[in-house]
Amino acid sequence: MEAIPVVVVFDVGKTNKKIFLFDENYQIVFERSARFIETCDEAGDACENLESLRLSIFDSLREIMRRKEFIIKAVNFSTYGASLVYIDEYGKPLAPLYNYLKPYPEALKDEFYNKYGGEEKIASETASPILGSLNSGMQLYRIKKEKPELFRQIHYALHLPQYLSYLVSGIECSDLTSIGCHTQLWDFTRKNYHDWVLKEGLDKKLAPIHQADEVFPAEFPGNLYKVGIGLHDSSAALIPYLINFHEPFVLISTGTWCITMNPFNVDPLSAEELEQDCLCYLQFKGKPVKASRIFSGYEHEQQVKRIGLYFGQGVSRYRNMRYNAIIADQLLASLKEEKVKIPKGKVWEFGSRDLSVFATDEEAYHQFMLDIVIQQHTSSSLVMNGDSVKRIFVDGGFSKNAIYMNLLARLFPKIEVFAASMAQATAIGTALAIHEHWNSKPMPNDIIELKYYATNNDKVL
């Protein structure tokens, strides 16, 4: 039996670490998922176990190479953002992989923004809301100020995807999808590192920038596969849509966070948009992607427990609850009567609703989903750029929720709304980024399955 040519993709999330093998038709021919026990940094804060992650990369590659049914053509990586690995000149990590949720010192934060023109100026120029340690550039700035000896020893600060790539290729590099992900490092107007980065000398600690579709040879003798430079996961998930669709669209990627990405909106972020948690990513070709986000996935997880407990139902009941058009009509009619206006920057919280007013858990769950979809309408509208968007694609968990999808279609009556189904969009996008270097077949145009949700063109909001 002839060995199958494959690309290996390591998809590293905060919780789950996955490995996928795709054949030339982008079918998954092997997959595995693992979780690592977190370790702690010197302050006792939880952080990624970098050594376990490093060992798993090598162990997994060795295992795949022993399998005679596959021949590895390329390897690539996608990981969560806002995470830096500090290496010395020999590639050895000098510090823990600090958690992006680690509290940021207020005094140091104030000192920085006072020095460089204020929060609004920096946020606007770098398209990054003020997020503390989630702004990875601020992590490196903190090390320079609080740990000058460590800063002196740092040869390069690599974002996590590029560190994993370095382990296999031996080449240090930076990538725009990681740099352009709410880091406060990149000036979106000048299309270069921000002036503060140059003044602080941080650019000297950042490896040379390479293109996301670039590959390197594997470092180890005898291995003929190519190694991609790695991508930020949100940007990777957008790649299949950018390749397959060219008319203006937005993608609502739903998970713990529900992120609306509009790669066709190139307007600079306004102060008002930044205040409402909008930001810009850089997609794999280096163009800006305006995005907004809400914490709906987490809220869904909490509120279905509350509904289930009150009505004596298990939470699994709500995974596949059918859309009830009669209940939806009643709830939407009440919205019209009340002439509801969603306050800008505010979140409707179902958690404050009295569950005793609902006759059934079905009615309560429909109301909850309507509250979430109203929030989604408000959030997505921030980056829609007028009437130019013709389609909304929804992927992730909520794309499988018929109530969410039907209500979303009704709140966007002039736009075609689709549930997009694709096995592992982030991993496929990571593989597609280096398609020409490993795949002998043309770029695919049939890997996204779409389900259209019709609306009766009733305008609600």
KEKOLZA-555580 format. One record per residue (C-alpha): x, y negated, z; residue number from 1. Coordinates in nm, 2 decimals, padded with zeros to 4 digits. Each point is the difference from the previous one (the first is absolute). Layout:
<rs>
[r [X,Y,Z],NUM],
...
</rs>
This chain:
<rs>
[r [00.00,00.00,00.00],1],
[r [00.14,-00.34,-00.10],2],
[r [00.06,-00.25,00.28],3],
[r [-00.25,-00.29,00.02],4],
[r [00.16,-00.35,-00.03],5],
[r [-00.11,-00.21,00.30],6],
[r [00.05,-00.33,00.17],7],
[r [00.03,00.01,00.38],8],
[r [-00.17,-00.28,00.19],9],
[r [00.05,-00.07,00.37],10],
[r [-00.30,-00.20,00.12],11],
[r [00.08,-00.12,00.35],12],
[r [-00.28,-00.15,00.20],13],
[r [00.00,-00.11,00.36],14],
[r [-00.18,00.32,00.11],15],
[r [00.03,00.25,-00.28],16],
[r [00.32,00.08,-00.19],17],
[r [-00.09,00.18,-00.33],18],
[r [00.19,00.15,-00.29],19],
[r [-00.15,00.06,-00.34],20],
[r [00.12,00.17,-00.31],21],
[r [-00.17,-00.12,-00.32],22],
[r [00.03,00.18,-00.34],23],
[r [00.01,-00.20,-00.32],24],
[r [-00.39,-00.02,-00.01],25],
[r [00.01,-00.16,00.35],26],
[r [-00.16,00.31,00.16],27],
[r [00.11,00.08,00.35],28],
[r [00.19,00.33,-00.01],29],
[r [00.13,-00.01,00.36],30],
[r [-00.07,-00.21,00.30],31],
[r [00.08,-00.01,00.37],32],
[r [-00.09,-00.23,00.29],33],
[r [00.18,-00.04,00.33],34],
[r [-00.01,-00.23,00.31],35],
[r [00.31,-00.09,00.21],36],
[r [00.00,-00.08,00.36],37],
[r [00.09,-00.37,00.05],38],
[r [00.31,-00.10,00.19],39],
[r [00.06,-00.33,00.19],40],
[r [00.23,-00.30,-00.06],41],
[r [00.22,-00.14,00.27],42],
[r [-00.29,-00.20,00.14],43],
[r [-00.22,00.31,00.04],44],
[r [-00.23,-00.09,-00.29],45],
[r [-00.11,00.28,-00.23],46],
[r [00.17,00.02,-00.34],47],
[r [00.05,00.24,-00.29],48],
[r [00.24,00.29,00.05],49],
[r [00.24,-00.09,-00.27],50],
[r [00.22,00.31,00.04],51],
[r [-00.29,00.24,-00.03],52],
[r [-00.11,-00.18,-00.31],53],
[r [00.35,00.01,-00.15],54],
[r [00.03,00.38,00.07],55],
[r [-00.34,00.07,-00.15],56],
[r [00.10,-00.16,-00.33],57],
[r [00.30,00.22,-00.04],58],
[r [-00.17,00.32,00.13],59],
[r [-00.29,-00.05,-00.24],60],
[r [00.22,-00.06,-00.30],61],
[r [00.21,00.31,00.09],62],
[r [-00.32,00.21,00.03],63],
[r [-00.14,-00.12,-00.34],64],
[r [00.33,00.06,-00.17],65],
[r [-00.01,00.36,00.12],66],
[r [-00.34,00.05,-00.16],67],
[r [00.07,00.14,-00.35],68],
[r [-00.35,-00.10,-00.13],69],
[r [00.09,-00.37,00.00],70],
[r [00.28,-00.21,-00.15],71],
[r [00.04,-00.34,00.16],72],
[r [00.02,-00.28,-00.26],73],
[r [-00.03,-00.30,00.24],74],
[r [-00.06,-00.11,00.35],75],
[r [-00.17,-00.31,00.13],76],
[r [-00.13,-00.15,00.32],77],
[r [-00.29,-00.21,00.13],78],
[r [-00.03,-00.11,00.37],79],
[r [-00.18,-00.24,00.22],80],
[r [00.14,-00.36,-00.01],81],
[r [00.15,-00.24,00.25],82],
[r [00.26,00.25,00.12],83],
[r [00.38,-00.05,-00.03],84],
[r [00.29,00.24,00.05],85],
[r [00.33,-00.17,00.09],86],
[r [00.30,00.20,-00.13],87],
[r [00.37,-00.05,00.03],88],
[r [00.25,00.02,-00.29],89],
[r [-00.02,00.39,00.02],90],
[r [-00.38,00.01,-00.02],91],
[r [-00.05,00.09,00.37],92],
[r [-00.30,-00.16,00.17],93],
[r [00.12,-00.25,00.27],94],
[r [-00.34,-00.05,00.18],95],
[r [-00.34,00.16,00.03],96],
[r [-00.26,-00.05,-00.27],97],
[r [-00.19,-00.27,00.20],98],
[r [-00.38,00.03,00.00],99],
[r [-00.16,-00.29,-00.19],100],
[r [-00.26,-00.02,00.28],101],
[r [00.28,-00.09,00.25],102],
[r [-00.09,-00.33,00.17],103],
[r [00.20,-00.30,-00.13],104],
[r [00.15,-00.24,00.25],105],
[r [-00.20,-00.32,00.00],106],
[r [00.30,-00.23,00.08],107],
[r [00.20,00.14,-00.30],108],
[r [-00.31,-00.03,-00.22],109],
[r [-00.05,-00.37,00.10],110],
[r [00.37,-00.07,-00.05],111],
[r [-00.01,00.15,-00.36],112],
[r [-00.31,-00.19,-00.12],113],
[r [00.10,-00.33,00.16],114],
[r [00.34,00.03,-00.18],115],
[r [-00.15,00.09,-00.35],116],
[r [-00.30,-00.23,-00.03],117],
[r [-00.28,00.17,00.18],118],
[r [-00.21,00.31,-00.03],119],
[r [-00.23,-00.13,-00.27],120],
[r [00.29,-00.09,-00.23],121],
[r [00.19,00.33,00.03],122],
[r [-00.32,00.20,-00.03],123],
[r [-00.11,-00.18,-00.31],124],
[r [00.34,00.02,-00.17],125],
[r [00.06,00.37,00.08],126],
[r [-00.37,00.10,-00.04],127],
[r [00.02,00.17,00.34],128],
[r [-00.24,-00.06,00.29],129],
[r [00.18,-00.06,00.33],130],
[r [00.02,00.36,00.13],131],
[r [00.30,00.02,00.23],132],
[r [00.18,00.33,-00.04],133],
[r [-00.22,00.09,-00.30],134],
[r [00.20,-00.27,-00.18],135],
[r [00.31,00.22,-00.04],136],
[r [00.22,-00.30,-00.08],137],
[r [-00.07,-00.12,00.36],138],
[r [00.13,00.34,00.13],139],
[r [00.34,-00.07,-00.16],140],
[r [00.00,-00.36,00.12],141],
[r [-00.07,00.13,00.36],142],
[r [00.30,00.23,-00.02],143],
[r [00.22,-00.28,-00.11],144],
[r [-00.11,-00.22,00.29],145],
[r [-00.03,00.26,00.28],146],
[r [00.26,00.26,-00.11],147],
[r [00.28,-00.18,-00.18],148],
[r [00.25,00.29,00.04],149],
[r [-00.25,00.24,-00.17],150],
[r [-00.07,-00.26,-00.27],151],
[r [00.37,-00.02,-00.07],152],
[r [00.03,00.38,-00.04],153],
[r [-00.29,00.02,-00.25],154],
[r [00.11,00.07,-00.35],155],
[r [-00.35,00.00,-00.14],156],
[r [-00.35,-00.02,00.13],157],
[r [-00.20,00.24,-00.22],158],
[r [-00.38,00.02,-00.01],159],
[r [-00.11,00.35,00.08],160],
[r [-00.07,00.12,-00.36],161],
[r [00.34,-00.11,-00.11],162],
[r [00.17,00.16,00.30],163],
[r [-00.15,00.33,-00.09],164],
[r [00.11,-00.05,-00.36],165],
[r [00.35,-00.08,00.12],166],
[r [00.01,00.33,00.19],167],
[r [-00.02,00.19,-00.33],168],
[r [00.16,-00.24,-00.25],169],
[r [00.27,-00.16,00.22],170],
[r [-00.08,-00.34,-00.15],171],
[r [-00.13,-00.29,00.21],172],
[r [-00.26,-00.22,-00.16],173],
[r [-00.30,-00.22,00.07],174],
[r [-00.34,00.01,-00.18],175],
[r [-00.25,-00.27,-00.07],176],
[r [-00.30,00.19,00.12],177],
[r [00.15,00.02,00.35],178],
[r [00.15,-00.35,00.00],179],
[r [-00.33,-00.14,-00.12],180],
[r [-00.21,00.16,00.27],181],
[r [-00.07,-00.26,00.27],182],
[r [00.37,-00.01,00.09],183],
[r [00.04,-00.38,-00.01],184],
[r [00.32,00.06,-00.19],185],
[r [-00.12,-00.08,-00.35],186],
[r [-00.09,-00.35,-00.14],187],
[r [-00.29,00.08,-00.25],188],
[r [00.05,-00.34,-00.17],189],
[r [00.37,00.02,-00.06],190],
[r [-00.01,00.38,-00.05],191],
[r [00.31,00.04,00.22],192],
[r [00.08,00.04,00.36],193],
[r [-00.14,-00.29,00.21],194],
[r [00.24,-00.28,00.09],195],
[r [-00.01,00.10,00.37],196],
[r [00.14,00.34,-00.09],197],
[r [00.29,-00.15,-00.18],198],
[r [00.07,-00.25,00.28],199],
[r [00.01,00.27,00.26],200],
[r [00.22,00.22,-00.22],201],
[r [-00.25,00.29,00.01],202],
[r [00.03,00.04,-00.38],203],
[r [00.35,00.14,00.06],204],
[r [-00.15,00.28,00.21],205],
[r [-00.26,00.09,-00.28],206],
[r [00.11,00.24,-00.27],207],
[r [-00.01,-00.10,-00.37],208],
[r [-00.35,00.00,-00.15],209],
[r [-00.08,00.27,-00.26],210],
[r [-00.31,00.06,-00.21],211],
[r [-00.26,00.24,00.13],212],
[r [00.02,00.21,-00.32],213],
[r [00.37,00.05,00.04],214],
[r [00.17,00.33,00.09],215],
[r [00.34,00.11,00.13],216],
[r [00.17,00.33,-00.03],217],
[r [-00.01,00.23,00.31],218],
[r [00.30,-00.04,00.22],219],
[r [00.07,00.37,00.05],220],
[r [00.20,00.19,-00.27],221],
[r [-00.20,00.24,-00.20],222],
[r [-00.33,-00.17,00.04],223],
[r [-00.12,-00.13,-00.33],224],
[r [-00.32,-00.17,00.11],225],
[r [-00.05,-00.38,00.00],226],
[r [-00.08,-00.20,00.31],227],
[r [-00.24,-00.29,00.01],228],
[r [00.06,-00.30,00.22],229],
[r [-00.33,00.04,00.20],230],
[r [-00.31,-00.22,00.03],231],
[r [-00.22,-00.16,00.26],232],
[r [-00.31,00.22,00.02],233],
[r [-00.27,-00.26,-00.06],234],
[r [00.17,-00.11,-00.32],235],
[r [00.05,00.36,-00.11],236],
[r [-00.37,00.07,00.03],237],
[r [-00.08,-00.28,-00.24],238],
[r [00.23,00.14,-00.28],239],
[r [-00.25,00.25,-00.15],240],
[r [-00.26,-00.27,-00.03],241],
[r [00.24,-00.25,-00.16],242],
[r [00.10,00.27,-00.26],243],
[r [-00.36,00.11,-00.08],244],
[r [-00.20,-00.33,00.01],245],
[r [00.09,-00.34,-00.15],246],
[r [-00.32,-00.20,00.04],247],
[r [-00.01,-00.20,00.33],248],
[r [-00.09,00.22,00.30],249],
[r [00.05,00.02,00.37],250],
[r [00.09,00.32,00.19],251],
[r [-00.15,00.05,00.35],252],
[r [00.23,00.25,00.16],253],
[r [-00.18,00.13,00.31],254],
[r [00.16,00.17,00.30],255],
[r [00.07,-00.13,00.35],256],
[r [00.03,-00.34,-00.18],257],
[r [-00.22,-00.08,-00.30],258],
[r [00.23,-00.20,-00.23],259],
[r [-00.14,-00.18,-00.30],260],
[r [00.27,-00.05,-00.27],261],
[r [-00.04,-00.23,-00.30],262],
[r [00.30,00.03,-00.24],263],
[r [-00.17,-00.26,-00.23],264],
[r [-00.01,-00.29,00.25],265],
[r [00.32,-00.19,-00.03],266],
[r [-00.11,-00.31,00.19],267],
[r [00.21,-00.10,00.30],268],
[r [-00.14,00.09,00.34],269],
[r [-00.18,-00.29,00.16],270],
[r [00.03,-00.08,00.37],271],
[r [-00.36,00.11,00.04],272],
[r [00.07,00.33,-00.16],273],
[r [00.30,00.06,00.22],274],
[r [-00.21,-00.08,00.31],275],
[r [-00.23,00.28,-00.11],276],
[r [00.27,00.25,-00.02],277],
[r [00.06,-00.01,-00.37],278],
[r [00.34,00.07,-00.14],279],
[r [00.19,00.09,-00.32],280],
[r [00.18,00.31,-00.09],281],
[r [00.24,00.05,-00.29],282],
[r [-00.10,00.28,-00.23],283],
[r [00.25,00.23,-00.15],284],
[r [00.07,-00.23,-00.30],285],
[r [00.06,-00.29,00.23],286],
[r [-00.33,-00.19,-00.06],287],
[r [-00.19,-00.13,00.31],288],
[r [-00.32,00.18,00.12],289],
[r [-00.23,-00.21,00.21],290],
[r [-00.15,00.21,00.28],291],
[r [-00.24,-00.02,00.30],292],
[r [-00.06,00.25,00.27],293],
[r [-00.24,00.10,00.28],294],
[r [00.03,00.27,00.27],295],
[r [-00.32,00.18,-00.11],296],
[r [00.13,00.36,00.00],297],
[r [00.10,-00.02,00.37],298],
[r [-00.33,-00.17,00.08],299],
[r [-00.19,00.28,-00.18],300],
[r [00.18,00.26,00.21],301],
[r [-00.10,-00.17,00.32],302],
[r [-00.36,-00.08,-00.08],303],
[r [-00.10,00.34,-00.13],304],
[r [00.10,00.14,00.34],305],
[r [-00.23,-00.26,00.17],306],
[r [-00.29,00.07,-00.24],307],
[r [00.04,00.38,00.04],308],
[r [00.02,-00.02,00.38],309],
[r [-00.31,-00.22,00.03],310],
[r [-00.21,00.22,-00.23],311],
[r [00.15,00.33,00.11],312],
[r [00.16,00.08,-00.34],313],
[r [00.35,00.12,-00.10],314],
[r [00.21,-00.24,-00.19],315],
[r [00.03,00.25,-00.29],316],
[r [-00.37,-00.08,-00.08],317],
[r [00.11,-00.34,-00.14],318],
[r [00.27,00.12,-00.24],319],
[r [-00.25,00.10,-00.26],320],
[r [-00.32,-00.18,00.10],321],
[r [-00.21,-00.08,-00.31],322],
[r [-00.09,-00.35,-00.11],323],
[r [-00.36,-00.08,00.09],324],
[r [-00.12,-00.27,-00.24],325],
[r [-00.31,-00.08,00.21],326],
[r [00.20,-00.08,00.31],327],
[r [00.26,-00.20,-00.21],328],
[r [-00.28,-00.20,-00.16],329],
[r [-00.15,-00.09,00.34],330],
[r [00.34,-00.10,00.14],331],
[r [00.09,-00.21,-00.31],332],
[r [-00.35,-00.16,00.00],333],
[r [00.06,-00.12,00.36],334],
[r [00.33,-00.15,-00.11],335],
[r [-00.17,-00.20,-00.27],336],
[r [-00.27,-00.12,00.24],337],
[r [00.26,-00.11,00.26],338],
[r [00.21,-00.16,-00.28],339],
[r [00.31,00.14,00.16],340],
[r [00.32,-00.19,-00.04],341],
[r [00.31,00.17,00.11],342],
[r [00.23,-00.24,00.19],343],
[r [00.33,-00.03,-00.17],344],
[r [00.28,00.19,00.18],345],
[r [-00.25,00.17,00.23],346],
[r [-00.07,00.37,00.02],347],
[r [-00.35,00.15,00.05],348],
[r [00.03,00.24,00.29],349],
[r [-00.25,00.29,00.00],350],
[r [00.14,00.07,00.34],351],
[r [-00.20,-00.28,00.15],352],
[r [-00.33,00.13,-00.14],353],
[r [-00.25,00.16,00.23],354],
[r [-00.05,00.36,-00.12],355],
[r [-00.35,00.02,00.17],356],
[r [-00.15,-00.21,-00.28],357],
[r [00.06,00.28,-00.25],358],
[r [-00.26,00.27,-00.03],359],
[r [00.25,00.26,-00.13],360],
[r [00.37,00.05,-00.03],361],
[r [-00.04,-00.01,-00.38],362],
[r [-00.14,-00.36,00.02],363],
[r [00.28,-00.09,00.24],364],
[r [00.27,00.14,-00.22],365],
[r [-00.14,-00.18,-00.31],366],
[r [00.00,-00.33,00.20],367],
[r [00.36,00.07,00.10],368],
[r [00.11,00.06,-00.36],369],
[r [-00.18,-00.31,-00.11],370],
[r [00.19,-00.20,00.26],371],
[r [00.33,00.15,-00.13],372],
[r [-00.09,-00.07,-00.36],373],
[r [-00.09,-00.36,00.08],374],
[r [00.34,-00.04,00.15],375],
[r [00.15,00.17,-00.30],376],
[r [-00.19,-00.24,-00.23],377],
[r [00.14,-00.30,00.19],378],
[r [00.35,00.14,00.00],379],
[r [00.01,00.11,-00.37],380],
[r [-00.16,-00.33,-00.12],381],
[r [00.30,-00.19,00.14],382],
[r [00.22,00.15,-00.27],383],
[r [-00.25,00.05,-00.28],384],
[r [00.10,-00.31,-00.20],385],
[r [-00.34,-00.12,-00.12],386],
[r [-00.19,00.20,-00.26],387],
[r [00.31,00.16,-00.17],388],
[r [-00.02,00.33,00.18],389],
[r [-00.22,00.25,-00.19],390],
[r [00.06,00.32,00.20],391],
[r [00.05,00.10,00.36],392],
[r [00.17,00.33,00.06],393],
[r [-00.02,00.16,00.35],394],
[r [00.23,00.27,00.10],395],
[r [00.07,00.18,00.33],396],
[r [-00.25,00.10,00.27],397],
[r [-00.28,-00.24,-00.07],398],
[r [-00.01,00.10,-00.37],399],
[r [-00.16,00.32,00.11],400],
[r [-00.26,-00.17,00.22],401],
[r [-00.32,-00.04,-00.21],402],
[r [-00.15,-00.25,00.23],403],
[r [00.31,-00.23,-00.01],404],
[r [00.02,00.03,-00.38],405],
[r [-00.37,-00.07,-00.07],406],
[r [-00.01,-00.30,00.23],407],
[r [00.33,-00.14,-00.14],408],
[r [-00.15,00.03,-00.35],409],
[r [-00.31,-00.19,00.12],410],
[r [00.20,-00.28,00.15],411],
[r [00.21,-00.04,-00.32],412],
[r [-00.29,00.02,-00.25],413],
[r [00.19,-00.16,-00.29],414],
[r [00.31,00.22,00.03],415],
[r [00.03,00.37,-00.10],416],
[r [00.08,00.20,00.32],417],
[r [00.17,00.34,-00.02],418],
[r [00.11,00.26,00.25],419],
[r [00.34,00.11,-00.13],420],
[r [00.12,00.35,00.07],421],
[r [00.36,00.09,-00.04],422],
[r [00.20,00.25,00.20],423],
[r [00.26,-00.19,00.19],424],
[r [00.01,-00.33,-00.17],425],
[r [00.31,-00.13,00.18],426],
[r [00.20,00.31,-00.09],427],
[r [-00.12,00.00,-00.36],428],
[r [00.09,-00.37,-00.03],429],
[r [00.34,00.07,00.14],430],
[r [00.05,00.27,-00.26],431],
[r [-00.14,-00.21,-00.28],432],
[r [00.25,-00.28,00.08],433],
[r [00.28,00.22,-00.14],434],
[r [-00.20,00.19,-00.25],435],
[r [00.24,-00.05,-00.30],436],
[r [00.29,00.14,00.20],437],
[r [-00.15,00.35,00.07],438],
[r [-00.31,00.06,-00.20],439],
[r [00.01,00.10,-00.37],440],
[r [-00.37,-00.06,-00.05],441],
[r [-00.17,-00.34,-00.07],442],
[r [-00.13,-00.21,00.29],443],
[r [-00.33,00.15,00.11],444],
[r [-00.33,-00.18,-00.04],445],
[r [-00.24,00.25,00.17],446],
[r [00.12,00.04,00.36],447],
[r [-00.26,-00.24,00.15],448],
[r [-00.35,00.13,00.03],449],
[r [-00.26,-00.27,00.02],450],
[r [-00.36,00.01,00.14],451],
[r [-00.21,-00.30,-00.09],452],
[r [-00.24,-00.15,00.26],453],
[r [-00.29,-00.18,-00.17],454],
[r [-00.18,-00.29,00.15],455],
[r [-00.34,-00.15,-00.05],456],
[r [00.16,-00.34,-00.04],457],
[r [-00.15,-00.14,00.33],458],
[r [00.20,-00.29,00.13],459],
[r [00.04,00.03,00.38],460],
[r [00.28,-00.23,00.11],461],
</rs>
